[in-house]
Amino acid sequence: MSTDPDCLFCKIVAGKIPSRKVYEDDEILAFHDINPWAPVHFLMIPKAHIPSMAQLAPEHEALMGRMMLLAPRLALQEGCRPYPEGGFRLFTNTGADSRQEVHHLHIHVTGGPRPWLRG
């Protein structure tokens, strides 16, 4: 598994920086956002260091599929109301134009009662 010793999220994966975990397996880590802007706000990351969506390759297809299937289950677990009355939002920032701050692929999962601070 590739890692970047200077990457904040790689340090979280390695246990060098604490996090409030939502989920963990061999390939995926989900943890609460340190600065949430919705009642439910956590991040899902691959444990392998992938800088952004722009660096995804065919070998990441199964991993990304697992993350997409896992997101709804974790959103409900963390307090989002069920579809269709409730729901959640998934988004990822890619590169400087989208204001990506940490260059390790991460998917924000947000939800909960409106109004949110953003979004």
Buried (B, 14 or more C-beta within 10 A) or exposed (E): EEBEEEBBBBBBBEEEEEBEEBBEEEBBBBBBBEEBEBBBBBBBBBBBBBBBBEEBEEEBEEBBEBBEEBBBEBBBEBEBBEEEEBEBBBEBBBEEEEEBEBBBBBBBBBBBEEEBEEE
